[in-house]
Amino acid sequence: MNGPELAGALDALRLTLHVLAATIWVGGQLTVAGLLPTVRTLGGDAPRQIARAFGRLQWPAYGVLIATGIWNVTALDTSRATHSWQIVLGVKIGVALLAGLGAFLHQRSKTTAGLAVWGSVAGLASVGALVLGVLLGG
């Protein structure tokens, strides 16, 4: 493999890992939210057990998102990026961090209201970061 082929392969790997992690992070939140009414009918501790099981997938995916997001930015020639693109990138970074904070606080919430508020923050911010990522990718 020569230099350009290797660079292309690394770009494909980087973007694949980023999209896969986003699929788990965002898609997983939407899936768990959609399944929650059924899970509640199972009674007892079922919702908490499902949430814990998802957390074992969710947090590694978020870590991959952050790592590949940094890799994405360092792999680009941002000196030629427009000012608008750079603003969208900054907003996306902030929204992605808000999504992680919302999910973290949701997991630690002890009240129904806290679960609802922080779960909503995490979910909406995650979808927002996804949309902004699509906009950045062109």
N, C-alpha and C positions, 0 to 999 in steps of 0.2 A: 504494500500500500504506500503510495506516495503522499506527500504533504497535503495537497488539496483533498484527496480521497479520505485521509485520516480526519481532516478537519470536518468534512461532510458527515462522516460516521459519528464523530463526537457531537456534532450539532444534532443529529438524529437521536442519539442516545439522550442527550440533555433534554431535548424537547419531549421525547417519549416519557422519560421519567417524570417530568413536570406535569404533563397532561394526565398520566396515570395517577399520580399523587392527588391532583385536583379532582379526578374522578372519584377517588376514595373519600377525600375530605368533603367535597360538596355533595356528590351523589349519595354518599353514606348518610349525611345529615338529613337529606330529603327522604331517603328510604326509611330511616329510623322514625322520622316524624310521621310518615305515612303508615307505618306498621304499628305505631304506638297505641291507637285505639284497640286493635286486636290483641296486642301484647297485654294490655290492661285487663282483658277478660280472662287471662290465664291466672290472674290473682297473685296475691302475695308479693314476693320480691321480684317477679318476672321483669317489670320495667327496669329495675336497677341492674339486674343481671344482664339484660340486653345492652344497656348503656355501658356497663363495664366491658362487655365483649367488644362493642364498637370502639371504645376508647383504646383498646389494644391495637386496633387498626388505624384509628383516627390520628393519634399523636405521632406515630412514625411517618404517616403520610404528610402531616403538617411539617415535620422536620425536613422531609424530602422536598416539599414545596419551598420552604425557606432556602434550603441549600441550593436547589436548582434555580430558584429565582435570583439569588446572588450570582450564580454561574451564568444565567441568562444575561444579566446586566454587564458582567465583566467580559462576556464574549462579544458584545456589540460595540460598534464604533459609535458611541453616543455623541462624539464631537460633531457628527453630521445630523443628529436628531434635531427636530424642530423644538422650539420652546414649548409649544402646546403638547408635544409628545412627552417631553420631560416632566411637564406638570401632571399629565395623566399617570406617568410612572410613579411620581411622588404620591399622588392620591391612592394609587393601587397599593403601594407599599403600606401606607397608613391603614387602608381598609383591610388588607390581609392581616396586619397586626391586631386590628380591632376584632377580626373574626376569631383569632386565637385567644385573645383576652376574653371575649364573650363565651367561647366554649369552655375555657378554664373556669370562669366564674359560674357558668351553668353547672358544671360538674360538682362544684363545691357548695352550691346553693342548698339551703335547708328548708326553704319555703316554696310553696306552689307558685307564688308570684315571682320569686327569684328565678325559679326554673323557667317560667314562661318568658320573662323579660330577657334573661341572658341567653336562653335558647334562641329567641327571636333575633337578638343582636348578632349572635354567631351565624345563624342561618342567612339573614339578610346581608351581612357583611361578606360572607363567603360567596354568595351569588354575585354581589357587587364586584368583588375582586375577580371573579371569573369573567364577568362582562368586560371589565377594564382590561383584563389580559387579552381578551379577544380583540378589543379595540387597538391595543398596542401591537398585536401581531399583524394587524392589517388585514 
